[in-house]
């Protein structure tokens, strides 16, 4: 058996996730990714399809416009690496 007499605090930092803005969502032709407030101003953004395949990879400064007009309709995941975590956001392409 395992017993613990102390407490463990877990801190969940949601600031990074909330700082990444993606619009419009759902999208048809293009999306704008705003790394609003993140220190990582030079990130490599990656967008994955439902099977986990990278369909877009783009270097970004603080704001990036990404052409999504050639993508099939569906749900995609955008991944933004930060210094301490990876922020993932879902995007619907119509």
N, C-alpha and C positions, 0 to 999 in steps of 0.2 A: 504494500500500500504506500501511497505517496501523500504526505501531508505538508501543507505550507502554512507557516505562521505569519507571513508577510503579505503585503499587497503589491501587485504589479500594475503600474499605470501604463496605458497604451494611448499614445497620442496619434490621432489621425489628422493629417494636414490636408484639408480640402481646398486650401487657397490656390494651389497650382491648378487644380482641375477647374475651378471657377474662373481663373484668370485667362484660360484659353477660350476665346469666343469664336464660334463658327457660324457663319450666316451666308445666305439663307439656308435653313434646314427645315424642310426638304429643299433640294436644289435640282435644277435642270441643266444649266449651262456652266455655271462657275460657282465657286465658294470663296469666301474670304476667311482667312484664318488670322486672328489677331491675338498675338502673344501678350496681351494686356497685362502689364505688371510683372512679367516673368523676367528674371535676370538673364535667361538664356536667349539672347537676341539673335544668335546664329545657330539655329537648330535644323536638323534634317527631319522634315515631316515625311511620314510614310502613311499611305492609305492602303488598306488591305480589303480584298473582297471576302465573301462569305467562306471561301475555302482556305483563307489564310495567305493567299498569294499577294505579293506587293504589286499594286497596279499603278501607283504614283509614288515617286520619291523626289522631293524638292527641298532645296536649301531655302531657308527663310530667315529674314531679318525680323523685325517686329510685326510686320503685316505682310501676308502673302495672298495673292489671288491665284487660284488653281482652276484650270479648265477641266471640267468633268463631263463635258457634252458628249464625249465618245464612250463613256462608261455605260454599261447596261443598267437598267433600272434595278434597284435593290438596296440592300443595307450594306454599308461599308463602315470600317473602323479607321479613324485617323489617329495616329500615334505621334505624340510630341515628347521627346526626351527632355527631362530637366536634370539639374545636378543631383537630385536625390530620389527621383522617381520617374516613371513614364506615365504621362497623362494620355488616356484613351477616351475618344469621343466617338459616338455613333452618328453617321450621316446617312440620310435617305436620299437616293437619287431617283427622281421621277422621270 
